[in-house]
């Protein structure tokens, strides 16, 4: 007889013990300072949400070249490491666990953000049909240049250094961002990867960069403390693939064989419908990951309380990542568990600004009988 699990029960990822199976998903909030360091307000924001079983931070660029948005934090300077150390300490003081998401945007950038105003980089020199916000307003992304093979090796080393920096800051684990049309996803998909070398063409070649990054990061954190995020059905940031199921089946298996902590799957269109590409079988990908040796599966995209509880009790997911609900409800675990009403999120304050819509969402106070 199979065991029925609860969303609210403790769960272990290897030797990392979580108090529940609810994960705060990575959410870009664009509130870093001019040096791209998380501030004391950022520390307060994450500490408020430390009742989540695991917090995954907002996407954090591994180098200046990896930036594509205003006021997003980095993990490549002494000041950034020190600032993140304060965030981690604040979360740990509240009994929480926190994971840093490692990010490089690739072609989803503008020369404004790049060192010496150079072109952004990508697997191939194909401009995205996308815009980014710079001080003058929304602008089309800049046309990228194709990375040279030696530069790809340098980027793998940069990911490893970012993991070292995350370890210095005290993070419990790291997540490799391979989703949403950013650099690693650009290597994976055949719409954006037209290379003819060992990083292009076959599925195995297109997945090579991701796996090299994961292997490099796993020399810093054990594989059981490394997660990976994918978005197999999403076309966000002008990304796509002609055969997503076999591509991501190979990716899921290869990551599972490495004994990764979890596979974080965005089910459907990022920030959109869950049935965007009905031919993509998310459950099959998650099962392939675990069958190959992966530790846990993490499902994401539009999960309600009822959906999250059912997915865990049915055993279709080990962990559920929730984004906007955690953004607007620092006490989301308690609200879900007790069926309390939820705060209404203020979309106008999602990106940029100060404490309004960031650290001022109220906790639920039950009315005394």
N, C-alpha and C positions, 0 to 999 in steps of 0.2 A: 504494500500500500504506500503510495507516494505521500510525502509530507506536504502539507499546505502551509505556505509561508505568508507572512504579513509584511506589508509595506513599512510597518512601524517597528519591526523587530531588528535587533542587531545583525550585522553582516560583516564578514571578514573577507578582505581582498588580500590573499596571502597572509602576511603577518600584520596587516593594517586593519585594525578593528574600527568599524563604523557603528554609530549608535542606532542608525536606521538605514533604510534603503532609498531614501529621498536624497537626490543630488541637486545642488544648485548649479544649473547649466551656465556656461560661460556667456557673459552679456557685456558687450561693448557699451561703456557709459561715457567715454571721452571726458574724463575729469582729472587726468594727469596734469602736473604743472608744466612750466616752460621747459624743464629739463627732462620731461617725460617720466617723471617719478610719481608713484602713487603718494597721495598726501595723507595727512592725519584723518581727513574726512573719508578717504577711501578705507582706511583702517577701521573706522567706526562702522561704515557700511557693511563690510564683510563680517566684523565681529557681531553685529546685530543679527546676522543670519547663520551663526555658528551652530544652531541646532540642527541644520541639515546634516545628514550622514557624512556628506562630503561636499565641499565647495570647490568648483572649478573656476578659476579666475577668468576675468575677461582676457581675450586674446592679447598676448604680450609679445612684441616683436623682438626677435633675436639679434637684430642689428639695425642700424639706421636705414639701410637699403630695404629692409622688410616692412617699412612703414607705409601706410596708404591713407590714413585718416588723422585728423587733428586730435591732439591731446590723448592719444592712446599710449599706454606705458611700455617701457622697454625693460630688458633684463641684461643690458650689456655695458653699463657704466657702474662705477663704484657707488655713485649716489643712488642709482636705481636699485642696486642690490641692497643697500642699507635701508632704503625706503620700504622695499618689499619685506625686509626682515621685521620691520615694525608692524606691518600688516599681519604677517604670519604669527608674530607674538600675540597680537590682539585676538586673533582667532583661537589660538591654542589656549589663551587665558580663559576663554569661554568654553573650553572643552571640545572645540571643533577640529576637523581635519581639513586641510587645504592643499589643492593641486594647482600647479602653474601650467597654463596652456601656452605652448611654444608656437610662435606664429611668424610666417613670412608671407606677405601679400602677393609677391611676384608681380604680375602685370597689372594688378588692381591698385595702381599708384599713379603718381604724377611727378614730373620732374621737380616740382616744388619740394617734395619730401626727400629727394635723393641726394646723396653726397655729391657736391659740386654740380648740382642740377643735371646730373646724368640721366640717361634713359633708365626706366625700370628694367628688371630682368625677368625672363620667362624661359620655358623650354624652347619655344619658337617665337619668332618675331611677328606675332599676330596680335593686333590691338583688340581689346575687349569693347563690346558695346555696353559701356558702363560709365558712370560718373563718380567722382569723389569730391568732397568738400574741402576747399582751401580758403585762405582768408578772403579772397576776392569773390567767393561763392562756389556754386557747383560747376565743375569743369569736366569735360571728357577726360578719361584716363589717357596717359601718354602712351604712345606706341613703344612696346618693349624691344629690347634686343635679346637675341638668343644667347643663353649661357654657353661658355666654352667648357669642355670636359674638365679642365683643371679648376675652373671656377665652381663647378658642381662639387668636386672634392673639397674645396675650401668651404662651401656652404655646409656640407656634412660636418666638418670640423667646427663650424660656427654653432650649429645646433648642439654639438657636444659641449662646447664652452658655455652655452646658455643653460644647459642642464647642470653643469658645474656651478654656475652662478645661482641657480635655483636651489641647489643643495646648500650652498653657503648661506642663502637667505633663510633656510630652515624648512622649506616646503616638504610635505609628506610624500609627494609624488609629482610627476609631470605628465602632461598629455600632449602628444604630437598632433597638431592641427593639420589634418589631411582632407579637409572638407571645404564646401562653400566656394569653390572656384579660386582658391588661393594657391600659392606656389606648388605645394605638393600635389594638390588636386589637378593642377594644370599639367603636371607630368603624367598623371594617371589617365587622363581623358584624351581620346583621339581627336576631339575637336580642337584642342589647344596644343597637342604634342605631335609635331610633324617631323621629328628628328629621324635621322637615318643611322645614328650611332647606337651604342649599347644602351642608351636611355630612351630610345624610340622604336616604334614599330610594333613588336609583339607585346602581349600583355605582360610577360615576364620582364621585358625591357622597360616598359613604362612604369612598372611598379618598383623598379630597381632603386630609384632615389628615395622613395618612402622607406624601403627596407634598410637601406644604408643609414638613413637618419635614425631609424628605430634601433638598429644595432649599435650605432655610436652612442646614443643617449643611454642605452642599456649597459654601457661600460661605466656609467656614473651612478645611476639608480639601477637596482636589480630589475629585471623584466617585470617582476610582480609589483613594481611601483611605477610602471610606465603604461599609460593608456594611449589609445589612438582614436581619433574622431574621423568618421567618413560620412558622406552624404550621397549615397549611390543613385538616388532618383532626382536629385536637385539640379536645376539649371541656373541657380543663383550665380550672379556675376558672369553671365554669358558662357557657362560651362556645359558640356554635354558629351555623351559617348554613344557610339552606334550599338554597342553590346554591353550594357552596364552589368547584367547579371553574371556572365562569365568573368568579367574583369574583377568585380568586387568579391566574387566567390574565391578567386585566386588570392586576392588581398586578404580576405578574412582567414583563409587557411594558413597563409604565410605568417600572418601576425599571431595566429593561434599556436603555430609550431614554435614560436619564440617565447611562448608562455607569458604573453602580455597580461597585465592586470585586468584590462577590460577593453572591449570594442564598443565604442560610443557611436551609435547609429542614428542619424537623422532620418526618420521615416517619412518619405515624401518630399515635398518642396520645402526648402528652408523658409520658415516663416509663413508657409502656405499650406495648401491641401495635402492631406496624408496620402491620397490616391493619385498623385501627379503622374507617376509612371507605374501603372498597375502590373506591368510585366516584371518589376523588381520584387523579388520575394525576400523581404527583410528577415523574416524568421529563419529562412534557410541560410542566410549569411551568418546570422548570430549562432545558429546551431553548428555551422561549419567551423566557426572560430573556436567554440568550446570543444568540439569533437577533436580538433587538431591540438588541443592542449591549452587554449586560452582560459583564463580564470573566471571572468564574469562578463555578462552582457549588460549594456546600458542602453535603454530605449529613450528616444527623445522626439518631440514634436507634437504639441497640442494635447498633451495628456491632461485629462481632468482627474479629479480625485477618484472617481469611480473607475476610470480606465486604468489608472496607475495601480489601484488596489487589485483589480482583476488580473492585470498582466503579471504581477508578482505572485498572486495566489495560484494562477494557472501554470506558473513556471516558464512563461514565454519571455520573461526578462528578469534579471537579478536585481537591477537598479533602474530607477526612473529619473531622468534628468528633467527638471522643470525650470523654465526661464522666467517669463513675465510674472507668473504667480509668486516666485521668490522675490522678484524685484519689488513688487507692491506689498508683499506680506513677509516681513522679517521673521515672523513666528508661524510660517506656513505649516511646519510639521504639526504644531499644536492645533492649528485651524483645521487641517485635514483630519487629524485623528479624532477630533471632537465635533466635527461637522459644523464648525463655526463659519459665519459668513466671511467672505473675502473682501479686502479693500479693492477699490477700483483703480487700476493703473492710470497714470497721467502720461500719455504718450508724448506730450509736448516737452517733457523733461527727461526723456529717455537718454538723450545725447547732449552732453555739455551742461554747464551751469554749476550750481552749488548744492546746498543741502535740500532745497525744494525738489520733491519728487525723487529724492535719493536716500537721505537718512531721516526724513520726517514722516514716513508712513507709520501710523499708530499700531501698537500691539492691540490684540483683542482683549477687552475687559468684560468678562461675564457679569451680567447683572445679578446682584445678590438676591437670593430668594426672600 
